[in-house]
Amino acid sequence: MSTLVEAIAPGRAGSRSRVAYSVALVVGGSLAMAGLAQLSIKLPFTPVPITGQTLGVLLIGASMGPLLGGASLALYLVEGWIGLPFFAEGMHGSTATLFNPSALLPSAGYLWGFIVAAALVGWLSRRGWDRTLRSAIGAMFIGELALYVVGVAWLAAALNVPMVDSGTVGTCGSKLAGCDALELGLYPFLIGDVLKLLLAAVVLPTTWRLLGKPGRSGSAG
């Protein structure tokens, strides 16, 4: 099945036009992620901020498919790696912080998780999971689950805290005392990410219905 961006692509575009369209989508998606990253709220007890990025990841992956969606998020990571202030709070990464868990950028695992989530949601969407609300919710949930598996595991390694420690529940302090990775990188974001998940799950099927067509088959993503 086709992806949303294939369904709205010019029907008779030549090969060069299709390549240009795909490149524009990948670049546009990376820039959208950079903008959403700046919509951030810093929490006092965790180095992971609340941002609009999760919504962007879900929408980009679902609308572009696994190839273009994954490529767009990979480009976003590269843009931050080369020094552009595209990460949350105007930050960027480096080889040391993006390829090895480090307290200098402990949230870097979520950046890698973005790529995994976008590709996974895109793969499910290509199989029609973005066409109904029920299946879209399932696709978005699986994508978010993958994102957090990568992000929280990286956070635990970067901060040298346990993944979960039942003996410290409710004792997490501002200097990470008594904290585990789930308290720092998952629990504070659950409500917000459920709302983002539901919003993304509504947008995709609604857009398909507005188009009034199931979409053409294609190979762009």
Buried (B, 14 or more C-beta within 10 A) or exposed (E): BBBBBBBBBEEEEEEEEBEEBBEEBBBEBBBBBBEBBBBBEEBEBBBBBBBBBBBBBBBBBBBBBBBBBBBBBBBBBBBBBEEBEBBBEEBBBBEEBBEBBBEBBBBBBBBBBBBBBBBBBBBBBBEBBBBBBEBBBBBBBBBBEBBBBBBBBBBBBBBEBBBBBEEBEEEBEEEBEBBBBBBBBBEBBEEBBEEBBBEBBBBBBEBBEEEEEEBEEBEBB
